[in-house]
Amino acid sequence: MDREVRKIKQGLSLKFSELVYNGFWHSPECEFLRECIGRSQEPVVGTVRLSVFKGHVYILGRESPKSLYNEELV
């Protein structure tokens, strides 16, 4: 996902959370946003390992065949 798509997705995610919070889950706007967010996530693949303890979530590891992280550049 490129930078511009990520910025648009961030704004749409905020609007989506407002609609859900206010009870508009089945509204046309919310359905449209769910479709947009879902479409942006099609190329996202990978695995994230988590630990959940007393209301906290800890990331133990993550991996993806399409990761943008390049260890050689670090």
Sequence and secondary structure as in RCSB ss.txt:
>XXXX:A:sequence
MDREVRKIKQGLSLKFSELVYNGFWHSPECEFLRECIGRSQEPVVGTVRLSVFKGHVYILGRESPKSLYNEELV
>XXXX:A:secstr
  HHHHHHHHHHHHHHHHHHHTT TTSHHHHHHHHHHHHHTTT   EEEEEEETTEEEEEEEE TT    GGG 
